[in-house]
Amino acid sequence: MRILLPVVLFVLSAIAVSAQPPQGMKWTRDGRGYFATEGGEIVQYELPGLSKKTLISKQLLTPSGAAAPLSIRNFFFSADDRKMLIYTNTKRVWRYDTRGDYWVLDLSDNSLKQAGKSLPASSLMFAKFSPDGRKLAYVSEYNLYVEDLASGKITALTTGGSRKLINGTFDWVYEEEFSCRDGFRWSPDSKKIAYWQIDASKVKNYLMLNTTDSIYPFAVPVEYPIAGEAPSPYRIGVVDISTAKTNWMSIPTDPVLQSYVPRMEWAANNTQLIIQHLNRKQNESNIMLCDIATGRSSSIYEEKDPAWIDIASSWDSDYDYGGWDWLNGGKEFIWATEKDGWRHLYRVGRDGRNETLITRGNFDVMDINAIDEKSGYVYFYASPDNATQRYLYRSKLDGSAAAERLSPANQNGTHSYSVSPTGLFAQHSFSNYYTPGSREWVSLPDHKSLNGDNVNAAVAKADKSKSNVEFFKVKTVDGIEMDGWMSKPTNFDPAKKYPVVFFVYTEPAGQNAKDVYGAGSNFLYRGSMANDGYVYITMDNRGTPAPKGREWRKSIYRKVGLLNIHDQAMAAKEVLKWNYIDTSRVAVWGWSGGGSATLGLMFQYPEIYKTGIAIAAVGNELTYDNIYQERYMGLPQENREDFVKGSPITYAKNLRGHLLYVHGTGDDNVHYNNAEMLINELIANGKQFQLMSYPNRTHGISEGRGTSQHLQQLYTDYLRMYCPPGAR
């Protein structure tokens, strides 16, 4: 379950051995330049001078007989840089446009040919050149194919694929909760492909009802395992390109509960795979080596946690598209764990032994930015002193020295970097709550600007006194200190009383109190909350993914819907002690997990919150998907009472204030039955509320003409009506 809010700051970080990264600038192999799309063409910049040349013109991107060039969604080079893959004409699969057409541009003769031409239009997924550049592999309609680029011959490597038997990609829940999308990997010698097969045949269909696209409504089935249901069994296979024969790996699993493999790569050779295997509860992780000839697997590195174990993509989105960080020619790899109470990086021998701590100190590694083995450094984000901010650090790969901060001391806020593979240069972005975002190119490690010292200029120009946003800390009666930001009304008068609106998320998938430009804004409010006279606040409770250590993040285990709600309410009680807060005008709102928190706060603490707006909320934890809910709550078969106690529906009878409940009937993430179960409970207890269901809209409630504007007006009108703005 993920929060759906506008992205204030975009980060693109380098990662070793990634399978297919998202769109963005791409570094040259020597790290002294980068490629990007501009004006429908592909250009190349050289650093440090930022000289520019057009590498691929619109003319080269225009297919024979076509009137216009291809629209570039993404592009990829072959390993020898002699060919380029152009991704275009894309279509959405669940949240992301991971399906489309691919064209191969041969840079030796400038020929442009469509890949998979005999397959349905816009059906190709995750196309990748073989390491030798002679072939292309991709998924189409649940099967894996390989195409010989010289002859154009297409060979099916799997057959029988369907939405119930998925080859080379994943089902809904693996994509949503493990960020698994690209499900196959070329061997280094280009002779084999390792891939996932997901068997969803026993997973029950959730039937969404489409009532808008036809006179006769029709069902839209989605394989969706709820909490307590066994996940789709997986298999890891290695297919020989020359014979199309697959050898399946033997990986232990629980025949009843099942298990997960969220990560799989070639083990820096042509004979073994390396995988991360998780048990059903996701609190035991095994790194395993699989022999592709025999299929035998053996565990080399085990880890257990009393709560759960986060996989890499849950805290570093670069790993959404694969990758394994090998060192020393494949003799070692980098691994992250929280076993000492903080998320730290370790250097681990190929056999799982000879473990060396790389990052040392009482701080969390927030994200791995780049690994420069030649110079002996790993670059990462951390913020040891302020959990609302983020800075670039580096540590020696041998763990011999303390972490070194590279972000300038005068730039307090949130930094983003794309560090070159050789650690020489970086694209640097910065903002804080009173400094608009700025971007520049810098050299490293001296952090000198290459193009105008833009960030320092923005910092010098910014005037904190003109911002109505403040960051604060609040300590609850339980001794829990929480970070928050507050947007105060324009022309604020501390002698008057103002309404307060709390914005919440509260669950392990999202942190709200971040020191970035745009903090304090509300994209759903039409107009200015500050000008209208609202105090707008967010606070991060225990369980949110703030860089405050393992105990902070994992104290919520088996307490989602209780501990997070309690922390928020106790913090709100402290806020309501402030002289300028009108305790009769207190509102709360959130989306997705924040919608669930809104319901929980309205129902469990009706004496505090008078108005609530809950959007796309989970009303009953037993209805949500197994990977997310079981990770944080355990198995319903063992502790069902925790799910019941944590569910808003359990407390719906306590509603006293004004509630606006908003949900899309086509939500494939938090299904509409959540809404109807909750509605029934409210009705049974005689509770009046306002409902807005958006027909056939998904979790983001954005489809259809006028939808976003309608939701904004609805939100704004309801808030103004039941939590009136202005000083009193």
Residue pairs with C-beta under 8 A, 6 or more apart in sequence:
1 176
1 507
1 509
1 592
1 593
1 618
1 624
1 628
1 669
1 670
2 176
2 509
2 510
2 592
2 593
3 505
3 509
3 510
3 591
3 592
3 593
3 594
4 591
4 592
4 616
4 699
4 700
5 523
5 591
6 518
6 523
8 431
8 437
8 514
8 516
8 517
8 518
8 519
9 414
9 416
9 429
9 431
9 437
9 516
9 517
10 416
10 429
11 317
11 367
11 416
11 417
11 418
11 429
12 22
12 24
12 25
12 418
12 427
13 316
13 318
13 367
13 368
13 369
13 370
13 417
13 418
13 419
14 27
14 318
14 369
14 370
14 371
14 418
14 419
14 420
14 421
15 21
15 318
15 319
15 323
15 325
15 368
15 370
16 323
16 324
16 325
16 326
16 371
17 265
17 322
17 323
17 324
17 325
17 326
18 318
18 321
18 322
18 323
19 126
19 128
19 182
19 185
19 321
19 322
19 323
20 76
20 126
20 128
20 182
20 321
20 322
21 318
21 321
22 74
22 320
22 321
23 73
23 74
24 36
24 418
25 34
25 35
25 36
25 418
25 427
26 34
26 35
26 36
26 75
26 77
27 33
27 34
27 35
27 418
27 420
27 421
28 34
28 35
28 44
29 81
29 421
30 421
30 422
31 420
31 421
31 422
31 423
31 424
31 425
32 46
32 47
32 420
32 422
32 424
32 425
33 44
33 45
33 46
33 47
34 44
34 45
34 47
34 420
34 427
35 42
35 43
35 44
35 45
35 55
35 75
36 42
36 43
36 45
37 43
37 72
37 75
40 58
40 61
40 69
40 71
40 72
41 54
41 55
41 56
41 57
41 58
41 61
42 54
42 55
42 56
42 72
42 75
42 84
43 52
43 53
43 54
43 55
44 52
44 53
44 54
44 55
45 51
45 52
46 52
47 420
47 424
47 425
47 441
47 450
48 425
48 441
48 443
48 450
49 450
50 441
50 450
50 451
56 75
56 84
56 105
58 69
59 69
60 105
60 110
60 112
61 69
61 70
61 72
61 86
61 105
61 112
62 68
62 69
62 70
62 112
63 70
63 103
63 112
63 114
64 112
70 86
70 88
70 103
71 88
71 89
72 86
72 87
72 88
73 87
73 88
73 90
73 97
73 100
74 86
74 87
75 84
75 85
75 86
75 87
76 84
76 85
76 87
76 128
76 129
77 83
77 84
77 85
78 84
78 85
78 129
78 133
79 129
79 131
79 132
79 133
80 133
81 107
82 106
82 107
82 108
82 133
83 104
83 105
83 106
83 107
83 129
83 133
83 149
84 104
84 105
84 107
85 102
85 103
85 104
85 105
85 115
85 127
85 128
85 129
85 136
86 102
86 103
86 104
86 105
87 100
87 101
87 102
87 127
88 100
88 101
88 102
88 103
89 100
89 101
89 121
89 122
90 97
90 98
90 99
90 100
90 101
90 122
91 97
91 99
91 100
91 122
92 99
93 99
93 125
94 172
94 175
94 176
94 668
95 175
95 176
96 181
98 125
98 126
98 169
98 181
99 122
99 123
99 124
99 125
100 122
100 124
101 114
101 115
101 116
101 121
101 122
101 124
102 114
102 115
102 116
102 124
102 127
102 136
102 138
103 112
103 113
103 114
103 115
104 112
104 113
104 114
104 115
104 136
104 149
105 111
105 112
106 112
106 113
113 152
115 124
115 127
115 136
115 138
115 147
116 123
116 124
116 127
116 138
116 140
116 145
116 147
116 154
117 152
118 154
119 140
119 141
119 145
119 154
120 140
120 141
123 140
123 141
124 138
124 139
124 140
125 138
125 139
125 140
125 168
125 169
125 182
126 138
126 139
126 168
126 169
126 181
126 182
126 183
126 184
127 136
127 137
127 138
128 136
128 137
128 138
128 184
128 186
129 135
129 136
130 136
130 137
130 186
130 190
131 186
131 187
131 188
131 189
131 190
132 189
132 190
133 149
134 148
134 149
134 150
134 190
135 146
135 147
135 148
135 149
135 190
135 241
136 146
136 147
136 149
137 144
137 145
137 146
137 147
137 157
137 184
137 186
137 193
138 144
138 145
138 147
139 145
139 167
139 168
139 169
139 183
139 184
141 161
142 161
142 162
142 163
142 165
142 166
142 167
142 168
142 169
143 156
143 157
143 158
143 159
143 160
143 161
143 167
143 168
144 156
144 157
144 158
144 161
144 167
144 168
144 184
144 193
144 195
144 239
145 154
145 155
145 156
145 157
146 154
146 155
146 157
146 193
146 241
147 153
147 154
147 155
148 155
155 241
155 244
156 244
157 193
157 239
157 241
157 244
157 246
158 167
158 168
158 195
158 197
158 239
158 246
161 167
163 200
163 223
164 199
164 200
164 201
164 223
165 197
165 198
165 199
165 200
165 201
166 183
166 196
166 197
166 198
166 199
166 200
167 183
167 195
167 196
167 197
168 183
168 184
168 195
168 196
169 181
169 182
169 183
169 196
170 178
170 180
170 181
170 183
170 196
170 198
171 198
171 200
171 203
171 223
171 232
172 222
172 223
172 224
172 625
172 668
173 223
173 224
173 225
173 231
173 232
173 625
173 626
173 627
174 180
174 198
174 232
174 262
174 627
175 181
176 625
176 627
176 628
176 669
177 625
177 627
177 628
177 631
178 260
178 262
178 311
178 313
178 627
179 313
179 314
179 317
179 319
179 320
180 196
180 262
180 313
181 320
181 321
182 321
182 322
183 195
183 196
183 198
184 193
184 194
184 195
184 196
185 193
185 194
185 195
185 264
185 265
185 266
185 322
186 192
186 193
186 266
187 193
187 194
187 238
187 266
187 270
188 266
188 268
188 269
188 270
189 270
190 241
191 240
191 241
191 242
191 270
192 238
192 239
192 240
192 241
192 270
192 292
193 238
193 239
193 241
194 236
194 237
194 238
194 239
194 264
194 266
194 273
194 292
195 236
195 237
195 238
195 239
196 234
196 235
196 236
196 261
196 264
197 234
197 235
197 236
197 237
198 232
198 233
198 234
199 232
199 233
199 234
199 235
200 223
200 232
202 230
202 232
202 233
203 223
203 224
203 225
203 229
203 231
203 232
204 223
204 224
204 225
204 229
205 221
205 222
205 223
205 224
206 221
206 222
206 223
206 224
206 668
206 671
207 219
207 220
207 221
208 219
208 220
208 221
208 222
208 665
208 666
208 667
208 668
208 671
208 672
209 217
209 218
209 219
209 220
209 665
210 217
210 218
210 219
210 220
210 666
210 696
211 217
211 665
211 695
211 696
212 695
212 696
213 696
220 666
222 668
223 232
224 625
224 668
224 671
225 231
225 232
225 625
225 626
226 622
226 623
226 624
226 625
226 626
226 629
227 621
227 622
227 623
227 624
227 625
227 626
227 629
227 630
227 633
227 635
227 636
227 643
228 622
228 626
228 630
228 635
228 636
228 637
229 626
230 256
230 257
230 258
230 280
230 626
231 258
231 260
231 280
231 626
231 627
232 258
233 253
233 258
234 260
234 261
235 248
235 249
236 248
236 249
236 251
236 261
236 264
236 273
236 275
236 290
237 246
237 247
237 248
237 249
238 246
238 247
238 249
238 273
238 292
239 245
239 246
239 247
240 246
240 247
247 292
247 293
247 295
248 295
249 273
249 275
249 290
249 292
249 295
249 297
250 290
250 295
250 296
250 297
251 261
251 275
251 277
251 288
251 290
251 297
252 259
252 277
252 297
253 259
254 279
254 280
257 279
257 280
257 635
258 280
259 277
259 278
259 279
259 280
260 277
260 278
260 279
260 280
260 282
260 627
261 275
261 276
261 277
261 278
262 276
262 278
262 311
262 313
263 275
263 276
263 311
263 312
263 319
263 322
263 324
264 273
264 274
264 275
264 276
265 273
265 274
265 275
265 322
265 323
265 324
266 272
266 273
266 274
267 273
267 274
267 289
267 324
267 330
267 350
268 324
268 326
268 329
268 330
269 330
271 291
271 292
271 293
272 289
272 290
272 291
272 292
273 289
273 290
273 292
274 287
274 288
274 289
274 290
274 324
274 333
275 287
275 288
275 290
275 297
276 285
276 286
276 287
276 288
276 311
277 285
277 286
277 287
277 288
277 299
278 284
278 285
278 286
278 309
278 311
280 630
280 635
281 308
281 630
281 631
281 634
281 635
282 308
282 309
282 627
282 630
282 631
283 304
283 305
283 306
283 307
283 308
283 309
284 302
284 303
284 304
284 309
285 302
285 303
285 304
285 309
286 299
286 301
286 302
286 303
287 299
287 300
287 301
287 302
287 335
287 352
288 297
288 298
288 299
288 300
289 297
289 298
289 300
290 296
290 297
291 297
299 352
300 350
300 351
300 352
301 335
301 348
301 352
303 309
303 337
303 339
305 338
305 339
305 554
306 554
306 557
307 554
307 557
307 632
308 554
308 557
308 631
308 632
310 338
311 319
312 319
312 336
313 319
313 320
315 343
315 366
315 367
315 545
316 367
316 368
317 367
318 367
318 368
324 333
325 333
325 334
325 368
325 371
326 332
326 333
327 333
327 334
327 347
327 371
327 373
327 397
328 373
330 350
331 349
331 350
332 347
332 348
332 349
332 350
332 354
333 347
333 348
333 350
334 345
334 346
334 347
334 348
334 358
334 368
334 371
334 378
335 345
335 346
335 348
336 343
336 344
336 345
336 346
336 365
336 368
337 343
337 344
337 346
338 344
338 550
338 554
341 549
341 550
341 551
342 361
342 362
342 363
342 364
342 549
342 550
343 364
343 365
343 366
343 547
343 550
344 357
344 358
344 359
344 360
344 364
344 365
345 357
345 358
345 359
345 365
345 368
345 378
345 380
345 395
346 355
346 356
346 357
346 358
347 355
347 356
347 358
347 397
347 398
347 399
348 354
348 355
348 356
349 355
356 398
356 399
357 399
358 378
358 395
358 396
358 397
358 398
358 399
359 365
359 378
359 380
359 382
359 395
359 399
359 403
360 395
360 399
360 402
360 403
361 384
361 402
361 403
362 384
362 549
363 382
363 383
363 384
363 403
363 547
364 382
364 547
364 548
364 549
365 380
365 381
365 382
366 380
366 381
366 382
366 383
366 390
366 547
367 380
367 381
368 378
368 379
368 380
369 379
369 380
369 381
369 392
369 417
369 418
369 419
370 378
370 379
370 419
370 420
370 421
370 423
371 377
371 378
371 379
371 397
372 378
372 379
372 419
372 421
372 422
372 423
373 397
374 422
375 422
375 423
376 396
376 397
376 398
377 394
377 395
377 396
377 397
377 423
378 394
378 395
378 397
379 392
379 393
379 394
379 406
379 417
379 419
379 423
380 392
380 393
380 394
380 395
381 390
381 391
381 392
381 393
381 415
382 390
382 391
382 393
382 403
382 547
383 389
383 390
383 391
383 547
386 412
386 515
387 483
387 513
387 540
387 546
387 547
387 548
388 471
388 483
388 485
388 513
388 514
388 515
388 546
389 412
389 413
389 414
389 432
389 514
389 515
390 414
390 415
390 416
391 405
391 406
391 407
391 415
392 405
392 406
392 407
392 415
392 417
392 419
392 426
393 403
393 404
393 405
393 406
393 407
394 403
394 404
394 406
394 423
394 445
395 401
395 402
395 403
395 404
404 445
406 444
406 445
406 447
407 415
407 447
408 447
408 455
408 456
410 456
410 459
411 430
411 455
411 456
411 459
412 432
412 515
413 430
413 431
413 432
413 433
413 435
413 515
413 516
414 430
414 431
414 432
414 514
414 515
414 516
415 428
415 429
415 430
416 428
416 429
416 430
417 426
417 427
417 428
417 429
418 426
418 427
419 425
419 426
419 444
420 426
423 444
423 445
424 443
424 444
425 441
425 442
425 443
425 444
425 450
426 441
426 442
426 444
427 439
427 440
427 441
428 439
428 440
428 441
428 442
428 447
428 455
429 437
429 438
429 439
430 437
430 438
430 439
430 455
430 458
430 459
431 437
431 438
431 516
431 517
431 518
432 462
432 515
432 516
432 517
433 467
433 469
433 471
433 485
433 515
433 516
433 517
433 519
433 520
434 462
434 463
434 464
434 466
434 467
434 469
434 517
435 458
435 459
435 462
435 517
436 458
436 462
436 517
437 516
437 517
438 454
438 455
438 457
438 458
439 454
439 455
440 449
440 450
440 451
440 452
440 453
440 454
440 455
441 449
441 450
441 451
442 448
442 449
442 450
443 450
449 455
449 456
468 487
468 488
468 489
468 490
468 492
468 520
468 530
469 485
469 486
469 487
469 488
469 519
469 520
470 485
470 486
470 488
471 483
471 484
471 485
471 486
471 513
471 515
471 519
472 483
472 484
472 485
472 486
473 481
473 482
473 483
473 484
474 481
474 482
474 484
474 539
474 571
474 574
474 575
475 481
475 482
475 574
476 482
476 567
476 570
476 571
476 573
476 574
477 570
477 573
478 566
478 567
478 570
480 541
480 542
480 567
480 570
480 571
482 513
482 539
482 540
482 541
482 567
482 571
483 513
483 539
483 540
483 546
484 513
484 537
484 538
484 539
484 540
484 571
485 513
485 515
485 519
485 520
485 537
485 538
486 520
486 535
486 536
486 537
487 519
487 520
487 521
487 529
487 530
487 534
487 535
487 536
487 537
488 530
488 535
489 498
489 530
489 531
489 532
489 533
489 534
489 535
489 727
490 528
490 530
490 531
490 533
492 498
492 580
493 580
493 727
494 579
494 580
495 580
496 580
496 727
496 728
497 580
497 581
497 582
497 727
497 728
498 533
498 534
498 535
498 580
498 581
498 582
498 585
498 726
498 727
498 728
499 533
499 534
499 535
499 582
499 585
499 586
499 587
499 723
499 724
499 725
499 726
500 534
500 535
500 536
500 537
500 575
500 576
500 581
500 582
500 585
500 586
500 587
501 522
501 529
501 534
501 535
501 536
501 537
501 587
501 588
501 589
501 719
501 723
502 537
502 538
502 539
502 568
502 572
502 586
502 587
502 588
502 589
502 601
502 609
503 512
503 522
503 536
503 537
503 538
503 588
503 589
503 590
503 594
504 512
504 538
504 568
504 588
504 589
504 590
504 594
504 597
504 598
504 601
505 511
505 512
505 544
505 590
505 591
505 592
505 593
505 594
505 597
506 541
506 543
506 544
506 564
506 565
506 567
506 568
506 590
506 593
506 594
506 597
507 543
507 544
507 556
507 560
507 564
507 593
507 596
507 597
507 632
508 543
508 544
508 545
508 553
508 556
508 560
508 632
509 545
509 593
509 628
510 544
510 545
510 593
510 594
511 540
511 544
511 545
511 546
512 538
512 539
512 540
512 544
513 519
513 538
513 539
513 540
513 546
520 536
522 529
522 536
523 712
524 589
524 711
524 712
524 715
524 716
525 712
525 715
525 716
525 719
526 712
526 713
526 715
526 716
527 716
529 536
529 725
530 536
532 720
532 725
532 726
533 725
533 726
533 727
534 723
534 725
535 580
535 581
537 575
539 568
539 571
540 546
541 563
541 564
541 567
541 568
541 571
542 552
542 553
542 555
542 556
542 563
542 564
542 567
543 552
543 553
543 554
543 555
543 556
543 559
543 560
543 563
543 564
543 567
544 553
544 564
545 553
546 552
546 553
555 563
556 563
556 564
556 632
557 632
557 633
557 634
558 632
558 633
558 634
558 639
558 642
559 642
559 646
560 621
560 629
560 632
560 633
560 646
561 596
561 600
561 621
561 645
561 646
561 647
561 648
562 645
562 646
564 597
564 600
565 597
565 600
565 601
565 604
565 605
568 597
568 601
569 601
569 604
569 605
569 608
572 586
572 601
572 605
572 608
572 609
573 608
575 581
576 583
576 586
576 608
582 728
584 610
585 610
585 611
585 723
585 724
586 608
586 609
586 610
586 611
586 723
587 609
587 610
587 611
587 612
587 613
587 719
587 722
587 723
588 597
588 598
588 601
588 602
588 609
588 611
588 612
588 613
589 598
589 612
589 613
589 614
589 615
589 715
589 719
590 596
590 597
590 598
590 614
590 615
590 617
591 615
591 616
592 615
592 616
592 617
592 618
592 669
592 670
592 699
593 618
594 615
594 617
595 614
595 615
595 616
595 617
595 618
595 662
595 670
596 614
596 617
596 618
596 619
596 648
598 612
598 613
598 614
598 617
599 612
599 614
599 617
599 619
599 648
599 652
599 659
599 678
600 648
600 651
601 608
601 609
601 612
602 609
602 612
602 614
602 655
602 657
602 659
603 648
603 651
603 652
603 653
603 654
603 655
604 651
604 654
606 654
606 655
606 656
606 657
607 656
609 657
610 657
610 658
610 722
610 723
611 657
611 658
611 659
611 718
611 719
611 722
611 723
612 657
612 658
612 659
612 660
613 659
613 660
613 662
613 715
613 718
613 719
614 659
614 660
614 661
614 662
615 662
615 663
615 701
616 662
616 663
616 664
616 667
616 669
616 670
616 699
616 701
617 648
617 661
617 663
617 670
617 674
617 678
618 624
618 647
618 648
618 670
618 674
619 647
619 648
619 649
619 652
619 674
619 675
619 677
619 678
620 647
620 648
620 649
620 674
620 677
620 678
621 629
621 633
621 643
621 646
621 647
622 636
622 640
622 643
622 644
622 647
623 671
623 673
623 674
623 677
624 670
629 643
630 636
633 639
633 642
633 643
633 646
634 642
636 643
644 650
648 678
649 677
649 678
649 681
652 678
652 681
652 682
652 685
652 687
653 681
653 685
653 687
655 682
655 685
655 687
655 689
657 722
658 689
658 690
658 718
658 722
659 687
659 689
659 690
660 689
660 690
660 692
660 714
660 715
660 718
661 675
661 678
661 679
661 689
661 690
661 691
661 692
662 691
662 692
662 693
662 694
662 701
662 711
662 714
663 670
663 672
663 674
663 675
663 692
663 693
663 694
664 672
664 693
664 694
664 695
664 696
664 697
664 698
664 699
664 701
665 672
665 693
665 694
665 695
665 696
665 697
666 672
666 695
666 696
666 697
666 698
666 703
667 697
667 698
667 699
668 698
668 699
669 698
669 699
670 699
672 693
675 691
675 693
679 691
682 689
690 718
692 711
692 714
694 701
694 704
694 707
694 711
696 703
696 704
697 703
697 704
697 707
701 707
701 708
701 711
702 708
